[in-house]
Amino acid sequence: QVQLVESGGGLVQAGGSLRLSCAASGRIRNINAMAWYRQGPGKERELVAVVTGGGSTNYADSVKGRFTISRDNAKNTVYLQMNSLKPEDTAVYYCYTSCQTFDDATYGAYWGQGTQVTVSS
């Protein structure tokens, strides 16, 4: 149905930057929200940032002012620019989208496979 492919994770020193990308493909009719979640070692998965279909954004307090979420609707792609990275940002980052397909008019939730971000001190 819908596939989400993430890229851009890796190892970076504290204070550095990374840019994550997530491209959605498949029989997509309409995409509503696109978001990034993360799950750190021994922690629950948490919302990092979300961008709605109308372009509104919201961020976790811990990343405000450092991370920026954006989307390219023509490419069905969402980005997460991460600046001033801290060791506590270390986690597996997951892409999420809510979208309709041509096979199902209801909005379904889809997840990427996750990409590791490691910030060294």
N, C-alpha and C positions, 0 to 999 in steps of 0.2 A: 504493500500500500504506500506508506510514506517512509522514506529513509532520511535520517539526519546524519551527516558526516561532519565530524569536528576536526579541526586542525589548529596548530599554533601553540600547543603546550610545550613544556620543556623545563629546563633548569636555569634559574637566573639568580643573581645575587640580590640581596636586599637593596632596595632603592632603584632597581631596574624596572624594565617594562616588558610586557608581552602583549600580543594581540591574538585573541582567539577568533576563529571563524567557524560558522556552522551553516552548511548548505542543505536545504531540504529539497528532496526530489520525489517523484512518483506522480500518481494521478491526483494532483492537488488542484482543488477548485478555488479555495479561498483560505488564506491564513489570517488568524486573529492575532493572538498574543505570541510573542517569541521571548524566550527568557534564558537566563543562565542560572543554574544551581551549582552548589558545590558540596562535597562531603569530605571533611578532613578526617585524619586518623582518629578513630574512636568517637567520632561525632556523628550526629544525624545530618541528613541532607538539608541544606538551607537555601533559600532564595537569595541570589546575589543581585540580580537586576532583571527588569522586565520592560519590554516596549510593546505597547498595544498596537492594534491595527491602525489607530488614528495617530500614532506617533508619540503618545504620552509615555514617559519613563518613570520608573521608580527604582530606588536602590536600597539595599540594606545599609543601616547606619554605619556599619564597619567599613564600607567601601566608598561612601559618599565623598566626592571631591577627588577621588583617586581613579575610579573606574568610570568608563563611559560605554553605554550600550547604544548600538545603532543598527539599522536594518536597511537592506537594499531589496525593495519589493520586487523589482524586475528580475532579481537573481534568487529570490526566496532565501536570502542569506541574512544571518544576524552576526554581529561582531561584538566583541568585548575588548575594549582597549584598557589595559591594566597598567597603571603607572604607580610609581613609589611603592613597589611591592614590599611586603613584610613577610617574615617567616610564618606568621599566623595565616597568611593567605594560601599556604601549602594545602593542596586538596586535589581531588579529582573533580574536574568541572564538567557538568552535563548541560547539554543544550536541550531545550524543551520548546515544543510548539503546540498550539491548539489550532487545528485546521479541519476544513471540509475536504472531502475527496469527491471525485465524480461518481464514486460507487456508494457513497453514504452521505446523506445531507446533514447528518448530525456532526457536531464538532467533536473530534477525538483528540486525545492527548498522546503525543509521541515524544520519545526520548532518544538522544544520541547515546553512543557507547561510552562516552566519557574520555577526557583527555587529562593527563597528569600535569599539574603545575607544582613545581618544587622551588621554594625560595630559600636560599641558604643565607645564613647570618654572617 
